[in-house]
Amino acid sequence: MTPDQHIVVTADGTPTLFSKQFNEHYHSTHGARQESLHVFIQMGLASLPFTPNPIPILEVGGGTLLNAHLSQNWLIQNNRSAIYHIAEAYPPHPQTLNAFWANAPLPQNWMNLYGQPAPIHSQSLSLEHRYNKLEEAELPASFYSLVYFDAFAPSKQPELWTTQVFLKLADSMTQGAILVTYCAQGQFKRNLKQAGFRIESLPGPPGKREMTRATKA
Ligand SMILES: C[S@@+](CC[C@H](N)C(=O)[O-])C[C@H]1O[C@@H](n2cnc3c(N)ncnc32)[C@H](O)[C@@H]1O
């Protein structure tokens, strides 16, 4: 395991990582899997107001690939498919990923995702680590229907929660597309509004009062 991240078991019994670099957990310590299921799958993927097939998804901060894995499960169950692009600037070390997925191993090509240039295709998902730093990414115009915004908190990464970044994301999204995040901080929501999004404050996962869903108006 790299010295930068170590595994922490959360309250629902599922693992998360702790990053020494950012002094922050990757998921809620109240329950990693239940947070991802609630914020990104239930309030995001399962709540899309329209249903392109495949669904173009951008995840900001792919990390452990938990959201990609849960998305694939949902897509298979619902007979849908997605193009899934990941922006990830500091991929976890392969050994760390192996330890994270020790009890429910992912396919080997998923474990190598961050080291390979080509997308991984399956019937339900085309998965690609397409961008490194979001700030430097050249995103396509009017493409994504759904954005999972899963960066570290605004207190840790203020440069990622700015109006400028949300304007860039809005440009990459289609009309009516949604962005979901665990965060409910006031300044962040004002920045989203300034970037032209309509905001919904929704109940958060267990242990968190609120989360945010934003629609490109
Ligand atoms: C809260 S964790 C993400 C958790 C991830 N979705 C998961 O389920 O494991 C935040 C992630 O954002 C990544 N990150 C940090 N700065 C970034 C940047 N500028 N651009 C893209 N990703 C970044 C981190 O390396 C980390 O993997």
PDBQT file of the ligand as one rigid body, heavy atoms in Angstrom, charges set to zero:
ROOT
HETATM    1  C1  LIG A 301     -13.731  12.321  -2.498  1.00  0.00    +0.000 C 
HETATM    2  S1  LIG A 301     -12.504  11.464  -3.429  1.00  0.00    +0.000 S 
HETATM    3  C2  LIG A 301     -13.408  10.622  -4.680  1.00  0.00    +0.000 C 
HETATM    4  C3  LIG A 301     -14.013   9.381  -4.318  1.00  0.00    +0.000 C 
HETATM    5  C4  LIG A 301     -14.338   8.527  -5.509  1.00  0.00    +0.000 C 
HETATM    6  N1  LIG A 301     -15.472   9.025  -6.279  1.00  0.00    +0.000 N 
HETATM    7  C5  LIG A 301     -14.576   7.155  -4.969  1.00  0.00    +0.000 C 
HETATM    8  O1  LIG A 301     -15.737   6.710  -4.946  1.00  0.00    +0.000 OA
HETATM    9  O2  LIG A 301     -13.596   6.568  -4.541  1.00  0.00    +0.000 OA
HETATM   10  C6  LIG A 301     -11.916  12.793  -4.469  1.00  0.00    +0.000 C 
HETATM   11  C7  LIG A 301     -11.124  12.330  -5.683  1.00  0.00    +0.000 C 
HETATM   12  O3  LIG A 301     -10.820  13.477  -6.485  1.00  0.00    +0.000 OA
HETATM   13  C8  LIG A 301      -9.524  13.317  -7.013  1.00  0.00    +0.000 C 
HETATM   14  N2  LIG A 301      -9.028  14.655  -7.386  1.00  0.00    +0.000 N 
HETATM   15  C9  LIG A 301      -8.408  15.547  -6.585  1.00  0.00    +0.000 A 
HETATM   16  N3  LIG A 301      -8.119  16.670  -7.276  1.00  0.00    +0.000 NA
HETATM   17  C10 LIG A 301      -8.568  16.476  -8.540  1.00  0.00    +0.000 A 
HETATM   18  C11 LIG A 301      -8.564  17.290  -9.713  1.00  0.00    +0.000 A 
HETATM   19  N4  LIG A 301      -8.022  18.509  -9.715  1.00  0.00    +0.000 N 
HETATM   20  N5  LIG A 301      -9.116  16.796 -10.842  1.00  0.00    +0.000 NA
HETATM   21  C12 LIG A 301      -9.650  15.532 -10.853  1.00  0.00    +0.000 A 
HETATM   22  N6  LIG A 301      -9.669  14.726  -9.751  1.00  0.00    +0.000 NA
HETATM   23  C13 LIG A 301      -9.146  15.185  -8.622  1.00  0.00    +0.000 A 
HETATM   24  C14 LIG A 301      -8.779  12.664  -5.862  1.00  0.00    +0.000 C 
HETATM   25  O4  LIG A 301      -7.591  12.046  -6.294  1.00  0.00    +0.000 OA
HETATM   26  C15 LIG A 301      -9.801  11.681  -5.340  1.00  0.00    +0.000 C 
HETATM   27  O5  LIG A 301      -9.721  10.445  -5.978  1.00  0.00    +0.000 OA
ENDROOT
TORSDOF 0
